[in-house]
């Protein structure tokens, strides 16, 4: 069997209208027109089509469901690739080798693709749109990975998050969100591959009376319990957060969502307004507003307070769509430019959140943040004693490292909490502007696989959208495998103070030993930036380096 390839211009309204009619011949898909609009807004000028494309997802759905129907359907799909440059010359090159090389040379202009399955009511099998056209100052697609596609001997790479359209036969919006999370984990971390039918089968075990209200079972909707079962079967360890209805959330859901997105973990958001089944979307990014919304009396100020929109994938509306955190934030501007108009849902309609955590994480994000804030508060109160222990005779007034930090109440320090790998934390720290004493202490530490990091800043330190102009003044490292039975704090850094906890592995259960360092000078440093292993992007001015009182001498390169 041979696949055929053809390319088409997308430079006029008629070109786009013809493509839409060709791909959605029944005119029933809600998401396909939105995806085409997104590709157009992001600069697509040409598309390349693969016919007779064998799609693994639809092959699975065909084998498990569609092949059993009386009315048969084709088993082959079409894959449409979108480019921001003209690839016609590459396709008409004298040799196939030149075609492959020229296509690969256009990978920077590759915007993604749509797989069209032979289902008139739900043609979008999957789609992925490049994140590069969505990330602007204050906007971050936190969940992303490189997807590699192969066409005509060329390898094209697109960074993004996939989306699928519910087909209403093998799955609904719940399965679509789980599929997106699972496909991201499979692509980035080599987790097991699950199709929509695999997800539905996992959710149906055991089948209950709610699922049995539709045929096939689970095709109309899944309950939150079913969704948790499916994620657990996929090798994830989901955490469930829910609104209790009368009193609502213990803290605004955007704060919970932001912590996990900052860890690169997608969050499934269950939405419902009034009575009815509701809807599920999956959070993949954030968009900041102008100022902090103020501190929470329970948890204190966080970077999540500035988030005005959660960016979500919606199997009915499209990709990277802004979901307002409340009714006061109703702007739904598309990141590529045009307004999409108001959306019915906001985070005020959030009924539950499901966070698919990896194994060996036994502390929730908000618990880690509370532990970190309490630790910072205690160390700050005891800094006079710490100073006497390390530098007898030196008064607190003479020491005076970063007085602005110590004059700020613990709940007014802006916290940013995220999960990361122990080796990644160490790698970033070694390349940051932290004091050598801290680097020396951490470099030899054996860290657990997963750690929680909570960074603390003053509000002005994190006001800029440029990460090179943001600053961290303190941070706490917590063992994510820890528990309430043992102190999970591993490293605490406040301006001028370092506390490192160690234990003897030869004596299980023995108390930890604390190593104290009190510095006579200290300075703020860079925050973690997702996707950065170092800070070479940020350059230092020839002027004297930053201090706790004046740390504005660093700029973006």
C-alpha positions as CSV (number, residue, x, y, z in Angstrom):
1,X,0.0,0.0,0.0
2,X,1.2,3.5,-0.9
3,X,0.2,6.7,0.8
4,X,-0.4,9.7,-1.4
5,X,0.7,13.2,-0.6
6,X,-0.7,16.5,-1.8
7,X,-0.2,20.1,-0.7
8,X,-2.6,23.1,-0.8
9,X,-2.3,26.8,-0.4
10,X,-4.0,28.4,2.6
11,X,-3.7,32.0,1.6
12,X,-7.3,33.1,1.1
13,X,-10.6,32.8,2.8
14,X,-11.8,30.5,0.0
15,X,-8.8,28.2,0.6
16,X,-9.7,27.8,4.3
17,X,-13.4,27.4,3.6
18,X,-12.7,24.7,1.0
19,X,-10.4,22.8,3.5
20,X,-13.1,23.0,6.2
21,X,-15.8,21.6,3.9
22,X,-13.5,18.9,2.8
23,X,-12.5,17.8,6.3
24,X,-15.9,18.2,7.9
25,X,-18.3,17.2,5.2
26,X,-21.3,16.7,7.5
27,X,-20.6,20.1,9.2
28,X,-21.2,18.4,12.6
29,X,-17.8,18.9,14.3
30,X,-17.5,21.8,16.8
31,X,-13.8,21.6,17.4
32,X,-12.6,21.2,13.8
33,X,-13.5,24.8,12.7
34,X,-11.9,26.1,15.8
35,X,-8.7,24.2,15.1
36,X,-8.5,25.4,11.6
37,X,-9.1,28.9,12.8
38,X,-6.2,28.5,15.3
39,X,-3.8,27.3,12.6
40,X,-4.8,30.2,10.5
41,X,-4.3,32.7,13.3
42,X,-0.9,31.2,14.0
43,X,0.3,31.9,10.4
44,X,-0.4,28.7,8.4
45,X,0.0,29.4,4.7
46,X,0.1,25.8,3.3
47,X,-0.9,22.3,4.3
48,X,0.4,18.9,3.3
49,X,-2.0,16.0,3.3
50,X,-1.2,12.3,3.9
51,X,-4.0,10.0,2.6
52,X,-4.5,6.4,3.7
53,X,-2.9,7.3,7.0
54,X,-2.9,4.4,9.5
55,X,-3.6,6.1,12.8
56,X,-2.9,3.9,15.9
57,X,-5.8,5.4,17.9
58,X,-8.4,4.9,15.2
59,X,-7.1,1.5,14.4
60,X,-7.7,0.6,18.1
61,X,-11.2,2.1,18.0
62,X,-11.9,0.3,14.8
63,X,-10.8,-3.1,16.1
64,X,-12.6,-2.8,19.4
65,X,-15.8,-1.1,18.3
66,X,-16.4,0.2,14.8
67,X,-15.6,-3.2,13.1
68,X,-18.5,-4.7,15.1
69,X,-21.1,-2.5,13.6
70,X,-23.5,-3.4,10.8
71,X,-22.7,-0.2,8.9
72,X,-19.0,-0.5,8.1
73,X,-16.6,2.4,7.9
74,X,-13.1,2.7,6.3
75,X,-10.2,2.1,8.6
76,X,-7.9,4.6,7.1
77,X,-7.5,8.3,8.2
78,X,-6.0,11.4,6.7
79,X,-3.3,13.5,8.4
80,X,-3.1,17.2,7.5
81,X,0.2,19.0,8.3
82,X,0.3,22.8,8.6
83,X,3.3,25.0,7.8
84,X,3.9,28.7,8.1
85,X,6.1,28.6,4.9
86,X,5.6,27.4,1.4
87,X,6.7,23.7,1.2
88,X,5.8,23.3,-2.5
89,X,9.4,23.6,-3.6
90,X,10.4,20.8,-1.2
91,X,7.8,18.5,-2.6
92,X,8.8,19.3,-6.2
93,X,12.5,18.8,-5.5
94,X,14.4,16.7,-8.1
95,X,15.0,13.8,-5.7
96,X,13.2,12.3,-2.8
97,X,16.3,12.8,-0.7
98,X,16.2,16.5,-1.3
99,X,12.5,16.6,-0.5
100,X,13.2,15.0,2.9
101,X,16.0,17.4,3.6
102,X,14.1,20.4,2.6
103,X,11.1,19.4,4.6
104,X,13.2,18.9,7.7
105,X,14.7,22.3,7.1
106,X,11.2,23.7,7.4
107,X,10.6,22.1,10.9
108,X,10.9,25.5,12.6
109,X,7.9,26.6,10.6
110,X,5.9,23.4,11.3
111,X,2.8,24.3,13.2
112,X,1.3,20.9,13.9
113,X,-1.2,18.5,12.4
114,X,-4.8,17.2,12.5
115,X,-5.7,13.5,12.1
116,X,-9.0,13.2,10.3
117,X,-10.8,9.9,11.0
118,X,-13.7,8.6,8.8
119,X,-16.4,9.6,11.3
120,X,-18.8,12.2,10.0
121,X,-20.1,13.2,13.4
122,X,-16.6,13.5,15.1
123,X,-13.8,13.7,12.4
124,X,-10.9,14.9,14.6
125,X,-9.0,11.9,15.8
126,X,-6.2,14.0,17.3
127,X,-4.5,17.3,16.8
128,X,-1.5,19.1,18.0
129,X,-0.7,22.8,17.7
130,X,2.7,24.3,18.3
131,X,3.0,26.2,21.6
132,X,5.5,28.6,20.2
133,X,2.8,30.9,18.8
134,X,1.0,31.0,22.1
135,X,3.7,31.8,24.7
136,X,3.9,35.6,25.2
137,X,5.0,37.6,28.2
138,X,2.8,36.5,31.1
139,X,1.5,33.4,29.3
140,X,3.0,30.0,29.7
141,X,2.1,26.6,28.3
142,X,3.4,24.7,31.3
143,X,2.5,21.2,30.1
144,X,4.3,20.5,26.8
145,X,6.7,18.1,25.1
146,X,8.3,17.5,21.7
147,X,6.2,15.3,19.4
148,X,8.1,13.8,16.4
149,X,6.2,13.0,13.2
150,X,7.6,11.4,10.1
151,X,6.5,12.2,6.6
152,X,8.2,11.5,3.2
153,X,11.4,10.4,5.0
154,X,11.5,13.7,7.0
155,X,11.3,14.1,10.8
156,X,9.3,17.1,11.9
157,X,9.2,18.2,15.5
158,X,6.4,20.2,17.2
159,X,6.2,21.2,20.8
160,X,2.7,21.0,22.2
161,X,-0.1,19.1,23.9
162,X,-2.4,16.9,21.9
163,X,-6.2,17.1,21.9
164,X,-8.9,14.7,20.7
165,X,-12.6,15.1,19.9
166,X,-15.1,12.9,21.8
167,X,-16.8,10.6,19.3
168,X,-19.8,10.0,21.6
169,X,-19.6,6.3,20.8
170,X,-16.4,5.1,22.5
171,X,-16.0,8.1,24.8
172,X,-17.1,11.5,26.1
173,X,-15.2,14.6,27.3
174,X,-14.0,12.8,30.4
175,X,-12.2,10.2,28.3
176,X,-10.8,13.0,26.1
177,X,-9.2,14.8,29.0
178,X,-7.7,11.6,30.3
179,X,-6.4,10.7,26.8
180,X,-4.7,14.1,26.6
181,X,-3.0,13.6,30.0
182,X,-2.0,10.0,29.2
183,X,-0.6,10.9,25.8
184,X,1.5,13.7,27.3
185,X,2.9,11.3,29.9
186,X,3.5,8.6,27.3
187,X,5.3,11.0,25.0
188,X,7.4,12.7,27.6
189,X,8.0,10.1,30.2
190,X,7.4,6.8,28.3
191,X,4.4,5.9,30.4
192,X,2.0,3.2,29.0
193,X,0.1,4.1,25.8
194,X,-3.7,4.1,26.3
195,X,-6.4,4.6,23.7
196,X,-9.8,6.0,24.3
197,X,-11.2,2.4,24.3
198,X,-8.5,1.4,26.8
199,X,-9.4,4.3,29.0
200,X,-13.1,3.5,28.9
201,X,-12.5,-0.1,29.7
202,X,-10.4,0.8,32.7
203,X,-13.1,3.3,33.9
204,X,-15.8,0.6,33.5
205,X,-14.1,-1.8,35.9
206,X,-16.3,-2.3,37.8
207,X,-19.4,-1.1,35.8
208,X,-22.0,0.6,38.0
209,X,-25.6,1.7,37.4
210,X,-24.6,5.2,36.3
211,X,-22.4,3.9,33.5
212,X,-25.0,1.5,32.4
213,X,-27.4,4.3,31.6
214,X,-25.7,4.7,28.2
215,X,-24.9,2.3,25.4
216,X,-22.1,1.6,25.0
217,X,-21.5,1.9,28.7
218,X,-19.6,5.1,29.6
219,X,-20.1,6.7,26.2
220,X,-22.2,9.6,27.5
221,X,-20.1,10.5,30.6
222,X,-17.9,9.2,33.4
223,X,-18.2,10.0,37.0
224,X,-15.2,11.4,38.9
225,X,-14.7,7.9,40.5
226,X,-14.6,6.3,37.0
227,X,-12.0,8.9,35.9
228,X,-9.8,8.2,39.0
229,X,-10.0,4.4,38.2
230,X,-8.9,5.0,34.7
231,X,-5.9,7.2,35.6
232,X,-4.9,4.6,38.3
233,X,-5.0,1.9,35.6
234,X,-2.7,4.0,33.5
235,X,0.0,4.0,36.2
236,X,-0.8,7.4,37.6
237,X,-1.6,8.2,41.2
238,X,-4.4,10.8,41.0
239,X,-5.3,13.3,43.7
240,X,-8.9,14.4,43.9
241,X,-9.9,17.9,45.0
242,X,-13.6,18.8,45.3
243,X,-15.9,21.6,46.2
244,X,-18.2,20.6,49.0
245,X,-21.0,22.6,47.6
246,X,-22.2,24.7,50.5
247,X,-18.9,26.2,51.7
248,X,-17.1,25.8,48.4
249,X,-13.3,25.4,48.1
250,X,-10.9,25.7,51.0
251,X,-8.8,27.9,48.7
252,X,-9.4,29.2,45.2
253,X,-8.9,26.3,42.7
254,X,-6.5,28.4,40.6
255,X,-4.0,28.2,43.4
256,X,-4.2,24.5,43.4
257,X,-4.1,24.2,39.6
258,X,-1.1,26.6,39.4
259,X,1.1,24.6,41.7
260,X,0.7,21.5,39.7
261,X,1.0,23.2,36.3
262,X,4.2,24.8,37.5
263,X,5.3,21.2,38.1
264,X,4.5,20.2,34.5
265,X,1.5,18.2,35.5
266,X,-1.8,18.7,33.7
267,X,-5.0,19.1,35.8
268,X,-8.4,17.8,34.8
269,X,-11.1,20.3,35.7
270,X,-14.7,19.2,36.2
271,X,-17.1,22.0,35.4
272,X,-20.8,22.3,36.1
273,X,-23.3,25.1,36.1
274,X,-26.6,24.3,37.7
275,X,-28.0,20.9,37.2
276,X,-26.8,18.4,34.6
277,X,-23.8,16.3,33.7
278,X,-21.3,19.1,33.2
279,X,-18.1,19.2,31.2
280,X,-14.5,18.3,31.7
281,X,-11.4,20.2,30.3
282,X,-7.7,19.8,31.0
283,X,-5.5,22.7,32.2
284,X,-2.2,23.0,30.5
285,X,-1.1,26.6,31.1
286,X,-1.6,30.0,32.7
287,X,-2.0,33.6,31.8
288,X,-1.0,36.3,34.4
289,X,-2.9,39.5,35.2
290,X,-1.5,42.8,36.4
291,X,-1.2,42.5,40.2
292,X,-1.5,40.1,43.1
293,X,-5.0,39.5,44.3
294,X,-3.8,39.6,47.9
295,X,-2.9,36.9,50.4
296,X,-5.0,34.0,51.6
297,X,-5.6,33.9,55.4
298,X,-5.0,30.2,55.4
299,X,-2.1,29.7,53.0
300,X,-0.6,33.1,52.4
301,X,0.3,34.9,49.1
302,X,1.2,32.8,46.1
303,X,2.2,33.4,42.5
304,X,-1.1,31.8,41.6
305,X,-2.9,34.9,42.9
306,X,-1.8,36.7,39.7
307,X,-3.3,34.1,37.4
308,X,-6.4,35.5,35.5
309,X,-6.9,32.7,33.1
310,X,-6.1,29.0,33.1
311,X,-5.3,27.8,29.6
312,X,-7.2,24.6,28.8
313,X,-7.7,22.0,26.1
314,X,-11.4,21.5,25.4
315,X,-12.4,18.7,23.1
316,X,-15.4,20.7,21.9
317,X,-13.7,24.2,21.5
318,X,-10.1,23.8,20.8
319,X,-6.6,24.2,22.3
320,X,-4.9,26.6,24.7
321,X,-8.2,28.4,25.4
322,X,-8.4,30.9,28.3
323,X,-10.7,29.8,31.1
324,X,-11.4,32.8,33.3
325,X,-10.6,32.3,37.0
326,X,-13.8,34.2,37.9
327,X,-16.6,36.2,36.5
328,X,-14.5,39.4,36.8
329,X,-12.0,38.0,34.3
330,X,-14.1,37.3,31.2
331,X,-11.6,38.3,28.5
332,X,-11.2,35.2,26.3
333,X,-8.8,36.6,23.8
334,X,-7.1,34.0,21.6
335,X,-3.3,33.9,22.2
336,X,-2.7,34.2,18.5
337,X,-4.6,37.4,18.3
338,X,-8.4,37.5,17.7
339,X,-11.1,37.4,20.4
340,X,-13.0,34.2,20.7
341,X,-15.9,35.7,22.6
342,X,-17.1,34.9,26.1
343,X,-17.2,31.4,27.4
344,X,-20.0,30.0,29.5
345,X,-17.7,28.5,32.1
346,X,-15.3,30.0,34.6
347,X,-13.4,28.5,37.4
348,X,-16.3,29.6,39.6
349,X,-18.0,26.6,38.0
350,X,-15.3,24.1,39.0
351,X,-16.8,21.1,40.7
352,X,-13.6,19.0,41.1
353,X,-10.0,18.8,40.1
354,X,-8.1,15.6,39.4
355,X,-4.3,15.7,39.4
356,X,-2.4,12.6,38.0
357,X,0.7,12.5,40.1
358,X,3.6,10.1,39.6
359,X,4.4,7.3,42.0
360,X,6.4,8.1,45.1
361,X,4.8,11.5,45.8
362,X,3.1,11.3,49.1
363,X,2.8,15.0,50.0
364,X,0.3,17.3,48.4
365,X,1.5,20.6,46.9
366,X,-0.4,22.8,49.4
367,X,0.8,20.7,52.3
368,X,4.4,21.2,51.1
369,X,3.8,24.9,50.8
370,X,2.4,25.2,54.3
371,X,5.4,23.3,55.7
372,X,7.8,25.5,53.8
373,X,6.1,28.7,55.0
374,X,6.1,27.5,58.6
375,X,9.8,26.6,58.3
376,X,10.7,30.1,57.0
377,X,8.7,31.7,59.7
378,X,10.4,29.7,62.5
379,X,13.9,30.3,61.1
380,X,13.3,34.0,60.7
381,X,12.1,34.3,64.3
382,X,15.2,32.4,65.5
383,X,17.7,34.2,63.4
384,X,19.3,36.0,66.4
385,X,20.1,32.6,68.0
386,X,21.4,31.2,64.7
387,X,23.7,34.3,64.4
388,X,25.0,33.8,68.0
389,X,25.7,30.1,67.2
390,X,27.8,30.9,64.1
391,X,29.2,34.4,64.9
392,X,29.3,35.1,68.6
393,X,29.6,38.8,69.3
394,X,27.9,39.9,66.1
395,X,24.6,41.7,66.8
396,X,21.5,41.3,64.6
397,X,21.6,45.0,63.9
398,X,25.2,44.7,62.6
399,X,24.4,41.6,60.5
400,X,21.4,43.2,58.7
401,X,21.2,40.9,55.6
402,X,18.1,41.7,53.5
403,X,16.1,43.7,56.1
404,X,13.2,44.0,53.6
405,X,12.7,40.2,53.6
406,X,12.8,39.9,57.4
407,X,10.4,42.9,57.8
408,X,7.8,41.1,55.7
409,X,5.2,38.9,57.4
410,X,5.4,35.3,56.5
411,X,2.0,35.2,54.9
412,X,2.9,38.2,52.7
413,X,5.9,36.5,51.2
414,X,4.9,35.3,47.7
415,X,5.2,31.5,47.5
416,X,5.7,29.4,44.4
417,X,5.6,25.7,44.9
418,X,6.4,23.0,42.3
419,X,7.4,19.4,42.1
420,X,10.7,18.5,40.4
421,X,13.3,15.8,40.2
422,X,16.0,15.9,42.8
423,X,18.8,15.9,40.2
424,X,17.1,18.8,38.3
425,X,16.8,20.9,41.4
426,X,20.5,20.3,42.1
427,X,21.5,21.0,38.5
428,X,19.6,24.4,38.4
429,X,21.0,25.4,41.8
430,X,24.6,24.8,40.7
431,X,24.0,27.2,37.8
432,X,22.2,29.9,39.7
433,X,23.5,32.9,41.6
434,X,23.2,31.4,45.0
435,X,26.0,31.6,47.5
436,X,28.8,29.0,47.2
437,X,28.1,27.8,50.7
438,X,24.7,26.7,49.6
439,X,26.1,25.0,46.5
440,X,28.7,23.2,48.5
441,X,26.1,21.9,50.9
442,X,23.7,20.7,48.3
443,X,26.1,19.3,45.8
444,X,27.0,16.3,47.9
445,X,23.5,15.6,49.2
446,X,21.7,12.4,48.1
447,X,18.3,13.7,47.1
448,X,15.1,11.7,46.6
449,X,13.7,11.2,43.1
450,X,10.9,13.8,43.7
451,X,11.2,16.9,45.7
452,X,8.9,19.9,46.4
453,X,10.5,23.3,46.1
454,X,8.8,26.4,47.5
455,X,10.4,29.7,46.4
456,X,9.7,32.9,48.4
457,X,9.9,36.4,47.1
458,X,8.7,39.9,47.8
459,X,5.8,41.0,45.6
460,X,8.0,43.4,43.7
461,X,10.5,40.6,43.0
462,X,8.0,38.7,40.9
463,X,6.0,41.6,39.3
464,X,7.8,41.4,36.0
465,X,6.8,38.9,33.3
466,X,10.4,38.5,32.2
467,X,11.8,35.5,34.2
468,X,15.3,37.1,34.0
469,X,14.0,40.0,36.0
470,X,12.3,38.0,38.7
471,X,14.0,37.2,42.0
472,X,13.9,34.6,44.7
473,X,15.1,35.5,48.2
474,X,14.4,32.2,50.0
475,X,13.5,28.6,49.3
476,X,12.7,25.4,51.1
477,X,13.4,21.9,49.7
478,X,11.0,19.1,50.9
479,X,11.2,15.4,50.4
480,X,8.1,14.5,48.3
481,X,8.2,10.9,49.7
482,X,8.0,12.2,53.2
483,X,5.1,12.1,55.7
484,X,3.8,13.7,58.9
485,X,5.7,11.2,61.0
486,X,9.1,12.6,60.1
487,X,10.2,16.1,59.2
488,X,10.4,16.1,55.4
489,X,12.3,19.4,55.1
490,X,15.8,18.9,53.5
491,X,17.1,22.3,52.9
492,X,16.1,25.8,54.1
493,X,17.6,28.9,52.7
494,X,16.7,32.4,54.0
495,X,18.8,35.5,53.3
496,X,22.1,34.8,55.1
497,X,20.9,31.5,56.7
498,X,21.3,28.0,55.4
499,X,19.9,24.9,57.2
500,X,20.6,21.5,55.8
501,X,19.2,18.3,57.2
502,X,21.1,15.0,57.1
503,X,20.6,11.6,58.5
504,X,22.7,8.4,58.9
505,X,21.3,5.7,56.6
506,X,23.0,3.1,58.7
507,X,20.7,4.0,61.6
508,X,17.1,4.0,60.4
509,X,14.8,6.1,62.5
510,X,17.7,8.1,64.0
511,X,17.0,11.9,64.3
512,X,18.3,14.1,61.6
513,X,21.3,16.3,62.1
514,X,21.1,20.0,61.2
515,X,24.0,21.8,59.6
516,X,23.8,25.6,60.0
517,X,25.6,28.2,57.9
518,X,25.1,31.9,58.6
519,X,26.4,34.2,55.8
520,X,27.6,37.7,56.3
521,X,26.5,38.6,52.7
522,X,23.8,37.1,50.5
523,X,21.8,38.1,47.4
524,X,18.6,37.1,45.6
525,X,18.8,34.7,42.7
526,X,16.8,33.5,39.7
527,X,13.6,31.5,40.0
528,X,13.1,28.1,38.3
529,X,12.1,28.5,34.7
530,X,10.4,25.5,33.1
531,X,12.5,24.1,30.2
532,X,15.7,25.9,31.3
533,X,18.6,23.8,32.7
534,X,20.6,27.0,33.3
535,X,20.4,30.7,33.1
536,X,22.6,31.5,30.2
537,X,19.7,33.3,28.6
538,X,20.0,36.0,31.3
539,X,23.1,38.2,31.1
540,X,24.7,40.3,33.9
541,X,25.5,43.9,33.3
542,X,29.1,45.1,33.9
543,X,27.8,47.1,36.9
544,X,28.3,45.6,40.4
545,X,26.2,42.5,41.0
546,X,22.9,42.6,42.8
547,X,22.5,42.8,46.5
548,X,19.5,42.2,48.7
549,X,18.8,45.9,48.7
550,X,19.5,46.5,45.0
551,X,19.0,43.5,42.8
552,X,18.0,45.2,39.5
553,X,21.3,44.9,37.6
554,X,20.4,41.7,35.7
555,X,18.5,41.9,32.4
556,X,17.4,39.6,29.7
557,X,20.1,38.8,27.2
